Amino acid sequence: MSSSFQGSALLALSPLDGRYAARTEALRPVFSEFGLMQRRVRVELHWLLALADEPKIGEVPAPSAGARAALLAIDERFGEADGERIKAIERTTNHDVKAVEYFIKEKISGDAELGAAKEFIHFACTSEDINNLAYALMLRDARDGVLLPALDAVLAKLRAMAHEHAALPMLSRTHGQTASPTTLGKELANVVARLERQRRQIAAVEISGKINGAVGNYNAHVVSYPEVDWPAFSRRFVESLGLVWNPYTTQIEPHDCIAEIGDAVRRANTILIDLARDIWGYISLGYFRQTLKAGEVGSSTMPHKVNPIDFENAEGNLGLANALFEHFSAKLPISRWQRDLTDSTVLRALGTAFGHTQIALDALLRGLNKLNAAPERLAADLDASWEVLAEAVQTVMRRYGLPEPYEQLKALTRGQGITREALRGFVTTLDLPDEAKQRLLDLTPGGYVGLAESLAHDV
């Protein structure tokens, strides 16, 4: 194989870094190994500064403004060459977190002030003290900086469509059969309302972290500095990173918050699968037409086809994402005794789940932007379904005490089409007040939508 193909998207093992690489670009600085390394470095640097700022730890002098800036610059200027250096060190240590510690020691070795504190890098820490905080920062950055904005874009489009089509009547189909009419906008409003609820829950998940030593008891901390209030110190440090402090852990932070955010995203994804399938069906019925793209081919053999590929792509990617999120929820909160390593390889797949979700959200937005409602097709289905007004007639009959209203309409309409004339003929025979009878005579399937229009506008 030619070496010129090294790094080519054509040879990527995963479509996330191959076919769909451009659509997952925003997640790459977060969930790549580079992103993990950078956040590990950040945690280690800020831990050292926190130790230096504690008056009871006199062996770590408070750094000068210049030394502090130099230390923070290691994080701020962290680049690909730094990541490669960590990987080189890891080839000797065979330990990724220890390689980060040695990397930082290298970076400060030429600074006399910082070099004096180098043995307090990773002080009293287990690897998981660094890892759990790094992954927590990754999750927060992915959720707040990538996932929620992408979800918001889909929500904004759906809301705009709900308002635009709030008054456009549409035949409902319950159990796949003709049913009481709705409006196209109201059906989209239903999705907006559901997604908004899940968005709030995704955003509300508390992303937690810990830094409390090998088994969560501050053993090494207390034996070294018994005079320090280590739980309070730990809390201040975790919260300084913008995370929620978890005071009770084993060696690892138990990953409950990862399960929570995964479950919340999975619920949103399930709603989006429901949407993708419904839109697919409405395109099939002709309720939506798709904007044509010059040069695009729908079928390799059938020239007429304009396939709903964006919604199919979204459904497939949402399914892949949810399979992973479900595994995270089932696996990550479980660890044998005080720690086993099965979570390590699973955590590295977090980006894969977010990546497939990102691809799906992008596909949905592109698909929604191609849709044009077809009012004439919607109207034709309604005009062929006068039987759906049986509900209206029998309900008004109930109000005025007419005998066996449900049974009469069942006999008239069930399992058979009914014309406007046949329904009007039945209504004229009813012993109803003139106003009620006229209201039924004036009713059409397209006008029998209840409060759908106002409900659609309210989302």
N, C-alpha and C positions, 0 to 999 in steps of 0.2 A: 504494500500500500504506500502510495506516495506520501512523503512527509509534508507536502504542501497542503494536505487535507487536515493536518493537526489543528484542532480548534474550530474546524468547520461545522456549521450547523447541520450539514448533511450527515455528519458522523455522531451527532449527539445521541446518547442512549435514551434520554427522555425528550418527548416533544416540547416540554417546558423550556428546554434550552436549545431546541432545534426548530421545528416548524413554528412554534408559538413564541419564540424567544422575544420578539419585539413586544408582544402583549404582556409579558411578565417582567419587563425591564425594571419597573418601579420596585419590584420585590427583591431584585437581585442584590442590592446593597444591604438589604435587611437579613435575608435568610441564607445567603451564601456562606461558605466557610469564612470568607473575608469578613462578612458582617458579624459572624460569631466571634472571630478573633478580635475585631475592633472593640466590641462591647466587653469582652473579657479584659482587654487592656484598660478600658475605661474604668471598670470596676476595681481592678488592682490599683490603679493610680489614685482613685478617689479614696480607697481604703487607706492607702499610705498617708494621704493628706488628712484624713479623719484622725488617724493615730497621732499625727504631728500636732493637730489642733487640740488634743486632749492634754490638759496640764499635768495630769497624774502620770502620764507616760513621758517622763523626762528624757529618756534615752533617744527619743525621736524629736529633735529640735524643730520648732516651728520654722518653716522655710521662709526665706526672704521673698519679696514680691517677684523678683527675677527668677528665683529657683522654682517658685510655684507656677509661674507662667511657662517655664521650660518643661515642667512636668506635664502640665495640661496640654502643651503643644504636641506631646507624643501621641495623644488621642486625636487632637484636632487635625494633625497633619498625617495621620496614619494612612499609608498608601499601599499599593500592591507590592512594592519592594519590601515593605515591613512584613506583610503577610508571608512573602516568600522566605524571609529570614526566619520567621517563626517555624515554618515548615521544615527548614533546614535543621534548626535546633531539635525539632521533634524527631527527626530521623535518628538522632543520637539518644534522646531521652525516652523515646517511644511513649511519651506522655504529653498530650496536647496542652494541658494547663500549666504543667511545669515549664514547657517551652515558652509560654507567655511570660512567666516569672523571669526566666533567664534572659529573655529578649529585653525586658524593661531594665534589668540590671546592666545589660550591655549599653543600653541607651543613656544611662546616667553615670556610667563608670568614669567618664571624662570630666564630670562636674564634681569638684571637691565637696561642695555643700551637700548635694544630693547623694553622692557616693557614700557618705558617712551613714546614711539611713538605708542602704540597700538591703540589709538583712531583715528589715521590717516590711519589705515587699512580701505579700502573701502571709503576713504574720498571723499565726494561730488559725489559719484557714485550711479547710479541706477543699478539694477541687470543686465540690458541689456548692460551696459558698460562692464561688465565682461563677460557675456555670448557671445556677438557677437564676441569678440576677441578670446574667447576660441574656439568657433566653427570655426572661420577663421583659427586658428592654426591647428585644426583637419583637415579641408579641405586641407590646404596646405600640411600637413604631409601625408595625404592619397594620394593626387595627386602625389606629388613628390617622395614619398618613396615607394608606393605600386602600384598605378594604372599605372603610366607611365613606370616603369620597366617591369610590366607584359605585357603591350601593346608593348613595345619595343621587348620583347622576341618573341611575335607572328610576329611582323614585320620582325625581323631578319630571322625567319624560312621561312616566305613567300618570302622574297627577295632571300634567298638561293635557294628555289625551283624554283623561276622565272628564276634565272640564270642557274640552272641545266637543266631545261626543255625548255630553250629559243628556241631551234631549233626543238623541238618535235612537228610535225604537229598534228593538231586536227581539226575535223569538227566543225564549229560553228553551233549554232541553234538559229536563230532569230524567234520569235513567235513559238518556239518548232519545227521548220522545218529546214531541211538542208540548210546551208548558206555558204557564202565564208569562206574558211578555215582560221584558225589562228594557233597559237602554244599554247601549254599548259602553257609555261612560260609567254607568253604575257598576257594571261588571269589572271594569278597570279600577274603579274606586275601592271595590272590595279588596283587591290585591294591595293597593296603596295602604289601606288601613291595617291589613295583616303585616305587611312589611315594616310599617312604622313601629309597630309594637315590638317586633323582633329587633329592629335597629336599636331601640331604647335598651333592650336587654343586652345586646352585644356591647353597647357603649358603657353600660353600668357594671359589667363584670370587673371585680376588683382583681387586678393583676398583682400577685403577692410575691414576696421574696424573703429570704432569711440569710443571716450570716452569723452562725452560732456554733461553728466547729464540727468536729468529726461525727458526733452523734446528737447534736442539738442541745448540749448542756453547758457549753462554754468551758469545757474542762481545761484546755490549754490556756485559755484567757485568764481564768481565775487563778491558776497556779502561778502564772507569770505576774499578774497585776491584780491581787485580791482587792485592792482599794478602789478599783473602777467598777461602776455600776454597768456591767456589760449588757444586760437586757436593754437598758435605756440607751446605751451607746449604739447597740445594734439597731434599735428602732430608729434613732435619729439618722443613722447612715442609710438604711433602706428607704426611708421616706425622703431623704435628700435626693435620691435617684428618681423620685416621682412614682414610687411603688408603694404597695400596702404591706406593712410588716406582718410576718407570720411568726408568732412567738413559740409555737409548739411544732417541732419537726423531729425527724430522725436525722440521719446524715443528709438526707435529701429533703428539699421542700416537696411536699407530697403531690404537687401537680394538680390539685383539685381545681385551681383556677383555669388551667389549660383545658380540663374536661368541661368546665363551665362555658368558656368562650367557644370551644369546639361545638358543644351542644347548641349554643345560641346561633352560631353561624349555620349549623346543619339545619336548624328549623327554618331560618331564612332561605337557605338553599332549597329546601323542600317546597316552600311556597313558590319559589321561582321555577322549579320543575313543573308544578301545577300550572303556572302561568304559561310556560313554554308549550306545554301540551295543549292547553286551551287555544292559544293563538294559532298553533299548528292546525288545529281543527277548524278554526274560523277561516283560515286561509283556504283550507280544503273546501269549505262550504261557499267560498267566494265572498265572504263578508269583508275581507281585506284583500286588496291588491298590493303587490310588492313593486316598488320602484325598480325599473330595469337598470342594469349596469352594463354599459357598452362593453362588448367583448366577452362578457360572462357567459358560460355554458351551463345550462341546467341539467342536461343529460347528454351522454356521449352518443346516444342513438336517437333520442326523441327531441327534435329541435324546438318544439313548442314549450318545453318545460321551464318553469321558474320555481325552483324548489325552495322550501322554507329552511334553508341550510343553517342560518344563524340560530334559529330556535332548536334545531336538532343538535347543533354543536354545543349550545348552552346546556341542553338536557344531559348530554353525555358527560360533559365536564363537571356538572353539578353532581352527578352520580358518583364519579370518581372521587371528587372532593369529600362527599359525604361518607363514602366507605372509609376513607382515612380518618375523618373526624370521629366517626363511630369507634374506630379502633383506638384512637387517642383516649377517648372517654372511658373505654372498657379497660385499657391496659395501664395508662400512666399513673392513676392513683394507687396502683397496687405495686408494692415492693416487698420482697421477702425480708423479714426481720428489719434490721436497721438500714439495709441498703443492698440492692442487687443492681447489676449493670444493664438490665434489659431495657431500661428507659432510654439509655444513651443513644442507641441507634434509631429508636422510634422518634425521639425529639428532633433528630436531623431531618425527618420527613415533614416537619411542620410547614416548611416552605412549599412542599409539593401540594399539600391540601389548599393552602392559600393561593398557590399558583393556578390550580384548576378552577378555583372559585373566581379568580381575577379574569381568566380567559372567558368564563361563562358570562360574567357581568358585562364584559366588553362585547361579546357576541349578542347578548340580549339588547344592549343599547343600539348596536348597529342594526339589528333586526327591527326593533321598534321604530327606528328612524326611517326605515324603508316602507313602512305600512301606510296605506291610504284606504280609508273606509270606503265601502261601496254601498251607498244608501239605497240604490235601486235594487240591489240583490237582497238586502235586508228587508225592504218593503215587499218584494215578491214573495218571500217566505211567509211574512205576516199575513199577506192577503190570501194566501192559500191555506190558512190555518184558523178559520173562524171558530172552530170547535173550542179554542182556548178561552172563549168568552163564556163557556158553560159555567165556569167558576163564578163569574160575576153575576150571571142570571140566577143561579141557585142560591147565592148568598143574599141577594136582594129579596128573593122569594122567602127565605128564612125570616128576614126582618119583618115581613108583613104577614107571616103566619100561614102561608100557602101550604097545602098538604104535600108531603113527600117531595120536596124540591130536589134533593140530591138524586133520588131514584128516577125522577122524571127526566132530568138532564143526562143521567147515565144512559137511560134507554135511548135518548135522542142522539147522543154523540159518541158513546164509547166504541172504539174500534172502527170508526167510520168517519170519513171526512164530512163536513157540513158546510153548506154555502151560507153566504150572507142572507139570502132570501129565506132559507129554511129557518135560520135562527130568528130573524125578524118576524117571520110568520108565527113561530112559537110564542114570542114575547107578546104579540098582539092579542093572543088568547088569554093572557094572564090577568087575573083580577087584582091589578095593582093601581095605586094612585097615579093620576096622569103624569105628575112630575117624575116619579120613579120610572114609569114605563117609558117616557120619552128619553130619559137619561140612558136607559138600556138600548133603545132603538138608535140613539145617536152614537153609541159606542162602536169603536173599531178595534181590531187587534193592536194597531199602532198607537191608539190612544189609551190603551188599558195598561198603563205602566205605573200607576200609583204615585209614590213620591220619589221615583227613581231619579228624576232630574235634579231635584233639590239635594238628595243624598249624594249624588255624584259631585255636585258643586261644593259640598261641605268638607270634602277631604283636603 
